[in-house]
Amino acid sequence: MGLMCRQLGLSVGQAVTCSRLGTPSRQGLFQDGDIIIGGLFTLHYQNPAAYHNFTQKPEYKPCTGLDYVSLQYVYSMVFALEEINLSKTLLPGVKLGYHIFDSCGQPLWAPQTILSLAGGDSATCNFTEDSTQNGEEIKGVTGHHPVPLIIGGASSVTAEIQSRVLGPLSISYISTCSCLSDRIQHPVFFRTIPSDFYQARAFAQLVIHYKWIWVGAVVADNNYGLSAIKIFLEATQEAGVCVSFTEKVNSENIVSDAKRAALTIQASTARVIVVFAWYTDVRELFLQLAKLKVTDRQFIASEAWSTSGDLLQDLVTRKVARGVIGVAIRNSTIPGFETFLRSLNPVHRPFDGFLREFWETEFKCSPGAAAIALLPSQPSNVSASVSVQGASLSPCSGTETLEGLKNLLTDVSQLSVSYNVYLAVYAAAQALHSLLSCPNRESNSTCSSPNSIKQKELLQHLNKVNFTTPRGENFYFQGADIPAKYDLVNWQTTPEGTQKLVLIGRVDGFDIHLNESAIQWSSGTNQAPTSVCTESCSPGTRKTIRKGEPVCCFNCIPCAEGQFSNETGSFQCEHCPSEFWSNTNRTACVPRQLDFLSFNDTLGITLTTAAVFGATVTTVVFLVFLCYYQTPMVRANNSELSFLLLVSLKLCFLCSLVFIGRPSVWSCRFQQAAFGISFVLCVSCLQIKTMVVLAAFRSARPGAEALMKWFGPSQQRGSVCFLTCVQIIICTVWLSLSAPEPKRDLGFQGSKVTLQCAMASVVGFSLVLGYIGLLACTCLLLAFLARKLPDNFNEAKLITFSMLIFCSVWVAFVPAYISSPGKYSVAVEIFAILASSYGLLLCIFAPKCFIILLRPEKNTKKHVMARSA
């Protein structure tokens, strides 16, 4: 390719603008020396637009938009090299030079520059004559050996291309991608900035510490952003952190990407946004958010923009970026650097194109003519170049100075990256010093010289670098990396409305130390924001994941009865122990309330009233029968059995009261015995009365007179006693062997534990109930046979109806008793007792009392003995 060079001259440093046909423009800063150190920086952030018509090679114009921060990085390298050249202990007798280039923020443009540095073709422009200044001889640069080492690249992408494709030995000051720590893939790469692995882990610790489980992410669309967010996700996965969105931004399409990311942030419910991107990309993102008036997000900044003075001083993005918390490269000081910066002047460095551009931008004048006028003679093309470059600006007066000027170049309050450049230069110098230190150089043919430095040998010495920094810290490499140390910074608003950086903590490896009281959040208060998809489920509820959504988005479902959760955000509810039940809020288990059929319950009061009323009515009937004892209606069909039946019915009513109240050992035994014996006595009386009716009518037949002698009063009393004694024996044996005992019923799930009489032996209860049923069925059968006997008042009909009711009640009782829980099973048994008792009382004695009290004319022997029609 042809080469066109515009030589601007040479002093302590020289700047050359060289254009290769069909290749991007390159602007550089040069200083000759025994050993040349390469430098690669991103000094311009506005990329040139190139028109491609595919009919001829594209013409590339120079980049624009000088980045003052990156310019400070350049001068930190220059300062370090000049400081080393003045040292009497480090590389004595060896002068270090530099060839520094601008990669223009384009990773794909960097290889050409790197190739020039690595291949020895970084300065091929020649002077046609020598020139002098201040008594020094100035010679043109006619070429040089390959640089043994490069300080750069200016980004992780550039460093990866540089290391993978071209492979020069390099020390980066800002490439943080964790991928670059792989010594197999990048064996000749070093850096003076920690790996993003530790930064991403620090982000994860912050997010987990403040329980931000719903966060958004904006990352650079390259290895820097993608690897960082991958590490962040891996570190937060076990803590249940979800990423609402991940927006990628590319510097080449930053406006459209920033708009898309801003709209996503506006639409998302995530209040905390993690940003891994270059500060120029973040600037555009904040501009778009300012247009959308999104000012309530808490941003977590990566080291690439956490200390950006450009963003801190931007009036437009100030509201958007309020309260930013960032991981920053550990800040430090460089002794004498501020004095060096403020002494910079194009009058003393007339061929420093970067300084000249800065001067024109800052002072709005052209320093070119005044600077070149100091030279005794210059080629015609030089003066022409200067006049063209400064045609639109008036010449500078020469009194302009950086003393007292406040801008990003002279601001030394945040020298973190500049200090990294400074350390990189010193690490290179220490390795060169170790390599060139040869005690017997003249006799030892294996000693290296400045003109014969081999990359492999320098690599070995660079791996062993170990020196003390100006901060008094021990500097050394761990593979490609240095020990991870970060500052945690916070963007805080001052009373004047400006923003400042405040140190709030530090990161040492995997350990994070935070002063939470010093933080000012995006809300302007000391209260940390919350960022959740769904508020944590309160105690008493559990999480249920929403279908198709991340685990951080869920619904809160109350715990079921008998379950509880006493923690916030519980995934499941725990079952209470058997004797406990969950409280109203389902937050704890409380002892179950002891429950039994009490006299104070509504149900207990109702049953008690019914039992007392039945016993009272039975007593009234007994008194009526006693008052009308001599009447035919009472005397008919054995009045003695009628009185015994009324007594047994009264006992049946009263025995139901034994089932009500707190169960005890004696009440459990007595209630079943009283129930069984009372009903057997009652049914026995009815059975004997029915048998007497049948015998009376059978004895009226010829030859059956002797039948009645078996059913005399004594026989009737004896039969009732016998039938009752059978039940007494059954109850005695049952209660002796396996009596019911009070027991807590835990089977019924509820807030109450039922205290009831547990049937230890179902067989005993079945025998008692079965015997009553046998007598009732027998009585029903006999009464049914005697229902049509020709009496005007046939008591067998009344017994038939009463026994039908009795049997129906007790047949229905069995399934109802088995299926009723807790105290309701006791209520079912009491109801059966009362229903059957009322059935017997009403069916048998109500008609008789009606005649006795209301139809006394029918209470005659003639009427009672008369045959019915």
Secondary structure, 3 states (H helix, E strand, C coil): CCEEEEECCCCCCEEEEEEECCCCCEEEEEECCCEEEEEEECCEEECCCCCCCCCCCCCCCCCEEECHHHHHHHHHHHHHHHHHHHCCCCCCCCCEEEEEEECCCCCCCHHHHHHHHHHCCCCCCCCCCCEEECCEEECCCCCCCCCCEEECCCCHHHHHHHHHHHCCCEEECCCCCHHHHCCCCCCCEEECCCCHHHHHHHHHHHHHHCCCCEEEEEEECCHHHHHHHHHHHHHHCCCCCEEEEEEEECHHHHHHHHHHHHHHHHHCCCCEEEEECCHHHHHHHHHHHHHCCCCCCEEEECCCCCCCHHHHCCCCCCCCCCCCEEEEECCCCCCCHHHHHHCCCCCCCCCCHHHHHHHHHHHCCECHHHHHCCCCCCCHHHHHHHHHHCCCCCECCCCCCCCCCCCCCCCCCCCHHHHHHHHHHHHHHHHHHHHHCCCCCCCCCCCCCCCCCCHHHHHHHHHCCEEECCCCCEEECECCECCCEEEEEEEEECCCCCEEEEEEEEEECCEEEECHHHCCCCCCCCCCCCCCCCCCCCCCEEEEECCCCCCCCEEEEECCCCEECCCCCCCCCEECCCCEEECCCCCCEEECEEECCCCCCHHHHHHHHHHHHHHHHHHHHHHHHHHCCCCHHHHCCCHHHHHHHHHHHHHHHHHHHHHCCCCCHHHHHHHHHHHHHHHHHHHHHHHHHHHHHHHHHHHCCCCCHHHHHHHCHHHHHHHHHHHHHHHHHHHHHHHHHHCCEEEEECCCCCCEEEEEEECCCHHHHHHHHHHHHHHHHHHHHHHHHCCCCCCCCCHHHHHHHHHHHHHHHHHHHHHHHHHCCCHHHHHHHHHHHHHHHHHHHHHHHHHHHHHHHHCHHHCCHHHHHCCCC
